[in-house]
């Protein structure tokens, strides 16, 4: 579940399968995202944006941004900065029973929240993007003939020269 909180009130909420991405516009400079987990300050990411991904989404944009591949049955979230200004800001894997909040601290910037690469929502200065595990669950069909690592080998071309 990804929500935008503006001036203390929730203005929109989305349910996502793969990821919620906070991303600067084409002409925007680096953005500042003050990030907390369960109310504890983590850091202020100075970057082109931030990906908050599920294990299902770990092989999507998260992987392209240098994030880890996470086995789909693990109960985690992945926070991956996009092109961080500080090279020591690295992706982090956290439990999925936490609340992640990213406060936009950049003024006069075009910043968009993108959900599963399909929907976009414009963010304003001091908007908070809140991500947490949704109430419901989704059931996915799993083929008894194709295994996860086989799929990874095929899609990522592991072992090929």
ZIFENFEN-V329721 format. One record per residue. RES is the residue in one letter. SS is DSSP state (a for helix, b for strand, c for the rest). OMEGA is omega in whole degrees, 0 to 359 (999 if undefined). Layout:
# ZIFENFEN-V329721
RES,SS,OMEGA + RES,SS,OMEGA
This chain:
# ZIFENFEN-V329721
X,c,178 + X,b,181 + X,b,172 + X,b,179 + X,b,183 + X,b,180 + X,c,175 + X,c,181 + X,b,179 + X,b,182 + X,b,180 + X,b,177 + X,b,180 + X,b,170 + X,c,183 + X,c,177 + X,c,187 + X,c,186 + X,b,169 + X,b,185 + X,b,172 + X,b,189 + X,b,178 + X,b,177 + X,c,185 + X,c,184 + X,c,182 + X,c,176 + X,c,175 + X,c,179 + X,b,179 + X,b,180 + X,b,179 + X,b,191 + X,b,176 + X,b,172 + X,b,184 + X,c,177 + X,c,179 + X,b,180 + X,b,177 + X,b,178 + X,b,170 + X,b,179 + X,b,170 + X,b,189 + X,b,173 + X,c,179 + X,b,184 + X,b,176 + X,b,172 + X,b,193 + X,b,170 + X,b,174 + X,c,178 + X,a,180 + X,a,184 + X,a,180 + X,a,178 + X,c,184 + X,a,178 + X,a,181 + X,a,180 + X,a,181 + X,c,178 + X,c,178 + X,c,183 + X,c,169 + X,c,182 + X,c,181 + X,c,191 + X,c,182 + X,c,178 + X,c,182 + X,c,185 + X,b,166 + X,b,178 + X,b,175 + X,b,183 + X,b,175 + X,b,178 + X,b,180 + X,c,183 + X,c,178 + X,c,178 + X,c,185 + X,c,178 + X,c,173 + X,c,184 + X,c,176 + X,c,178 + X,b,178 + X,b,184 + X,b,177 + X,b,182 + X,c,180 + X,c,180 + X,c,175 + X,c,177 + X,b,178 + X,b,176 + X,b,181 + X,b,180 + X,b,183 + X,c,180 + X,c,178 + X,c,173 + X,c,177 + X,c,172 + X,c,181 + X,b,184 + X,b,168 + X,b,180 + X,b,186 + X,b,182 + X,c,179 + X,c,187 + X,c,184 + X,b,177 + X,b,178 + X,b,181 + X,b,179 + X,b,177 + X,c,177 + X,c,179 + X,c,168 + X,c,176 + X,b,171 + X,b,182 + X,b,180 + X,b,177 + X,c,179 + X,c,180 + X,c,179 + X,c,184 + X,c,178 + X,c,177 + X,c,177 + X,c,180 + X,c,177 + X,c,180 + X,c,181 + X,c,176 + X,c,184 + X,c,180 + X,c,182 + X,c,185 + X,a,183 + X,a,174 + X,a,179 + X,a,177 + X,a,179 + X,a,181 + X,a,184 + X,a,184 + X,a,178 + X,c,177 + X,c,176 + X,c,179 + X,c,178 + X,c,999
